[in-house]
Amino acid sequence: MALDPHRPPPARHAICNARIVTADETFVGGALLAHGRIADLWRGPTAAAGDDWQGDWLLPGLVEVHTDNLEKHLVPRPGVLWDAHSAMLTHDIQCAAAGITTVCDAVVIGDMDRGGARSCTQHEAIEALHQCVAEQALRVEHWLHLRCELSAPDIVAVFDRYADEPRLRLVSVMDHTPGQRQWRDLRKYRRYAERHGSLSDAAFDAMVRRLREEQARHADAHRQALVARSRARRLPLASHDDTEVEQVARAHDDGVALSEFPTTEAAARAARERGIGIIMGAPNLVQGGSHSGNVSAAQLARVDLLDVLSSDYVPASLLQSAFLLHQDLGWPMPKAVATVTRTPARALGLDDRGEIAVGRRADLLRVSQSGRRAVVRETWSGGRRVM
C-alpha cells in the first residue's frame, strides 16, 4: 500500500503470520483492522490473502509519558533557538520512526534558569503543538506533560495559563536544586551545568547559593498550589527524582500517581508500598546505569520495582529497553512490552490503546530483530500506516 500518513485509515486491512504480543501471551496469528480499530484476532499461520508479516512481531504502538526530545530540536546548539513548528514536525517524525504512537511532550515551565533555553521556548513549544494538531500535520498522537519547576518564581502564573489545556495529560512537580534528589553529587551537577561553557569556582558557588535561596523561598508554597490546582482538575500527578522515603510519603499525601526516575531503591520500594507507579529511564537501562550516578533501572527491574519506561531524551531507547527486559532480565514478553504500552496508557487515562485486543485503537508496530536489536519496520497510528 502507498504510504500517506495523513489519509484516512483503510476500511479493512488484514495482517497475517505475525508474532502477536497481547497483554497476556504471545502467539503466531493475524489481525484484522477496520476503521482505525482492531476488529478481529486469530491464531495460527495462514496462506490467505493479507499483509504477510513473515514472523515479525506485532506489538502495540509505544506510549511515551515523558520525553524531552522536542527540546533537542528547539535548541539544536547552545544559543540557537530553532523554529518551533519545524522542531515539532521533526520530533514527531522521530517518534513515529521509533514506534511511539502516543507521546506526552514534556515541556518545562517556569523561569528557573533566568532566560535560559527552556524559559525561552516553553510558550513557543506549546503553541507549535496546537498549530501542528490543527493542521493535521502530525503522524502520531501528541499530548502535553507540564514539568513544573517548583523553585521558579513565576511557576504558578505560567501553570495557570495552561492548566485547562485540552491536551494536558500529566503534571510533574520537580525540584532540581543542586545538592539533593537527582543532583546530590555537586560534582556531577557542575558537569551538567557546564555543558554549554565552563564556570569559575566563584560563579558556580554563587549559582548554587541562588538556587538554594529560591528553593527555600518558593518550593513549598508552589508545590501546595500546583498540587491543589491539578487535583481540582483531576490531572494525573507525578513526582520527580524522589530520593528519600519521606519524599515519597509526601508525594503519596499529595495524591501523586507516578514516581518519575526515583534515584534510590529505597525510594522506589516506598513508592511500590504506597501504590505509586514507578517510571525509569529507558536510556538508563540501555546504557547500563544512570548518567547522574543514581540507581540503575536494571537493578530495580531485577527486584520488580519497575512499572513504566520512558525514552526521556532518546526515542529509540523505548523499544530497545523493552526487548532488553525480556532478553537480559528474563521478563515475559507481555510484561516487558506492557512497560512501554499498556501501563503508561492506563496511567494517562487512555484506555483505548496500549494492547493488541479487539476493539482497541489500531496503534501497531511491525518489529523485526537484527541480532539482539529490535528494528521498527512499520508504524501504524489509528489504523493508518505512518512510517
N, C-alpha and C positions, 0 to 999 in steps of 0.2 A: 504494500500500500504506500501511496505517496505520503511524505511526512509534511504535514502542515499543522503546527501545534495550536493554531487559532481557529480552526474549523470546528463545527460541532462534532461530537463523537459519532462514529458509525452506529447505525441502528443495531447491528449484531456483528459480533466478531468472536470466532472460536479459536482457542489456544489448545494445542494437543501435545502430548508426550513431554510434559514438564514435570520437574520435581517440585511439588507443591508443598509449601510450609504453611500450615494453618496454626491456629492458636494452640492446638493440642498434639499435632502429629505431622509427619512428613510422608508423602506417598507420590507415586508416579500417576499422573492423570491429566485432566484437562479442565478448562473453564470456558463458560460462555459469557460474553459481555453483551449487555443490551442497555442502550440509553444511559450510558455512564455508570452502570452498576454491574455487579457480578450476579448474573441471572441463574447460573447453574454450575455445579462442580461434578466431576465423575472420576472414578478410579480406573486405572489400567491404561496401557498403551493402545493406540488406535491408528488405523490407516485411513480413517475417514477424512473428508475434506476439512481443512482448517490450517491454522498457522502452526507448523511443526517446530516446536522448540528444541527438539533433539536432545532431551535430557537436561537442558539448562534449568536453573532454579526459577521458580515463580514465587516471588516474595511480595509482601505488601510494600507500597511506597513508604519511604522512610519519613518519620515525623521528627522535626528538629525544634526543640523548645528554647534554645539559647545559642545563637550564632553571632559572632562579631565579624563575620566575613564581609559584610557590607562596608565596614569601616576601612578595610584594605583598599577598596575601590574609591571611596570618598577621599581618602588621603593616601594616594599611591606612593608618595615620597614625602619625607619631612618638609613641611612648608608648602606643599602642593595640595590645593583643595580642588577636587575634580567635580565636574558637573554631576549633580545628584541623580538626575534622570538616567544618564548614561551609566552611572555606577550601579543603580538598582537593576538595570537590564543585564549588566554583566554578572552581577551577583546571582540573579535569577537563573541565568544560563548555567552557571557553575553548580547551583543546587540541582537543577534538572539532570545535569551530567553525572552528578554524584548519587543520583537515585532518591533525592529528597523531594517529596511531592507536597509536603506541608511544612512550612517554615515560619517560626516566630522570629522576626527580625529584631534583634536585641539592640535597642537604642539607649545609650547612656544619656540621662537628662540631669540638668543641674550643672552649674559652672563651678566645679571643684578645681579645675586646672587653670583657672584665671586666663581665659582667652585661648586655651589650647584647642587642638583639633576637634575634640568631642563637643565642646561647647559651641564651636563654630559650625558644626554640621548637624546638630540634633534636630533643628526645625526643618532644614532642607531635606533630611533623610525621610522624615515622616510625610512631608509634602510630596516627595517623589513617589513614595508608596501609594498615596492617594491617586496621583496622576497616572501612574502605570496601571493601576487597577481600573480606573475609569476608561483608559484607552484599550483595555483588554490586551495589554502588551506582554503580560507575564505568562510563562509556561506552566508554573506551578502555583499553588495557593499560598499566599503570604498573609501572616497575621503580625501583630505588634506585641513586643515584650518591652516594657519600660523598666530600665535598670536605674534605680533611684539612689544616687549617692547622698547619703544622709548628712554628710558634713557640708554639702554645698549650700551656701546661704540662700539661694533662690529656688531650692528644690520643690518646695510646696507650691509656689506660684506656677512653676513650669508643669508640675503634675496636674494641677487644676486645669491647665489649658488642654490637657489631653485625656483627662480621666474618663470622659464619656465617649471616647473614640469607639465607633462600632467594631473596629478591627482589633481592639485591645483584648488580649487573651491572658496575659501574665504580667504580674508586677513583682519585681525583686527589690528587696531592701539591702543595700550594700554599705560597707564601711571599709574603705581601702586605706585608712590612716596607717602610716608605717609604724611598725613595732608590735602589731597584733594581727590576728586572723591570717590572711594569705601572706602578709609581709612581716611575720615575726622576726625574720632574719634581715636586719638592716643592710647587710652586705648585698643580699640578693635584690632588695628593693633599690639600692643605689644603682646596680647594674641595669635594672629596668628603667629607672628614672633617667639614666644617662644614655638611653638607646638613641636619642637624637642629638647628643652632644655632651661633652664632659662637664662636670660641675666641680668647682673648688670645694674644699672641705667646709669653708665658711658658708658658701651658698647652699650646700647640701644640708648642713645643720640648720640653717635659717628656714629652709623649706620644710623640714621635718617639724620644727617648732611651730611654724604657721599652721600646718595641717593638724597637729595635735590640739592647738588652741581652737581651731574651728570645730574639731570634733567635740571638744568639751563644751563649746558654746551652743552647738546646733543639734548634735546627733540624736539625743534622747527625745527632744521635743518634736523633731522632724519625723522620727520613727513613729511616735504615737499618732501624729497627724496623718501620715500616709497609710498606716495600718487601718485607722478608723475609716478613711475615705475608701480604701479598697474593699474592706469588709462590707460597708454600706452598699457597694455596687456588686457584691458577690464575685469579685475578681479573685482568681487564684493567686495566692501569695507564696513567694519563695524567699528563703533566707540565703545568704551568700557567704561562703568561706567560714562556716561555723568551725570553731576550734575547741572550745571548752564545753563541757556538759551544761554549764549554766547558760551559755548562749543558746543551746538547743532548747533548753527548758523555756527560755523567754520566747523563742520562736514559736514553740507549741502554745504558750499562753496567748500569743498574738494571732493564732489561727493559721499559721504557716502550714502549707500542704507539702512543700518541696524544699529539701535542703540541697542547694547547689554547691557542689565541689567542697564538701567537708574536708578539712585539712588534716584530721586525725581519725584513727579508727575509733577512738572513744566517742568523738562527736557523731560519727556515722552510727555507732551502736546505740547511742542515746536517741538518735532520730528514729531508728527502727523500733525501739521500745515505745516511742510515743506515736507511732503510726505515720511518721513523716516520710515521704518518698525521698530516696537518695539518688541524686544526679552526680555522675562523674564525667570527666572529660574523655572523649574518645582518643584525642592525641596523647593523653596520659597513658592510656592502655597500649596504644600502638608504639609509643616511644619507650615503654617500659618504666615509666615513672613520671613524676611531676617536675616541670621545669622550675617550680618555685621551691622544691625540696619538701613538699608535703606528702601525705600518704599516697601510695600508688593505687590506681584503680584496680590493678590485678590483685593486690593484697585484699582489698575489700570484696572483690568478686570471689576469691577463694573461701571467704567466710560468709558468703551470701549476704553481703551488705551493699548491694548494688541493684537499683531498680531501673534507672534510665541512663542512657549515654547521650552526650551532647557533642557535636563536632566542634563546638567552641570557635576555633579560628581556622579549621581545615575541613571543609565539607566532605572531602573524600575519605576522611578518617571514620565516618559514621558506619558505613557498610563494612569496612575493613575490621573495625573493632568487634562487630557482632560475630564475624567469622572467627576472630581470634578467641572470643569467649567459648565458641564451640570447639575449635581445633586444639587450642592450647590449655584451656581450663576445664574442658570436659562438660560444659553446659549442653544440655539437649538443644538441638537446633531451634525448636519453637520457643524455648525460654530465652535463648540468646537473641533471636530476632525480635522478640517482644520488647527488649530494652530500647529498640530504635523504632518501634512501630506502635504496637497496641498500648503499651503502658504510657508513653508520653501523650498519645492521643487522648486517652481517658483522663489524664491529668489536666489537659486543656479543655475538657468537656466536649471533645469531638468524638462522639460515639458512633459516627457513621463510617469510620475508616480505621486503618491500623491492623486489619487482619484479612485473610482470604476466607471469606464466608459469603454465602448467598445473601443478597440484599445490601452488602456494603458497597461503598464507592469503589469504582474500578481504578484505584490508585495502585499500580502494579509495577514490578520490576522484572526484567529478564536479566539474569545474572549467570555468567559462566565463570569457570575457575581456570586461572593460568598458574599452575603450580599451587602455591598456598594463597594466591591473591584472588580476591573476588573482583570481577570486571562487570560493570554495568553495560549491557548491550542495548537495552531498550528501557525507556521510562514512559509510563502511562499515567496520565492525570485525568481523573473523571472520565475514563474511557477513551481519551484521546492520546495518541502517541505523540509525546512532546520532545523526545530525544532518541 
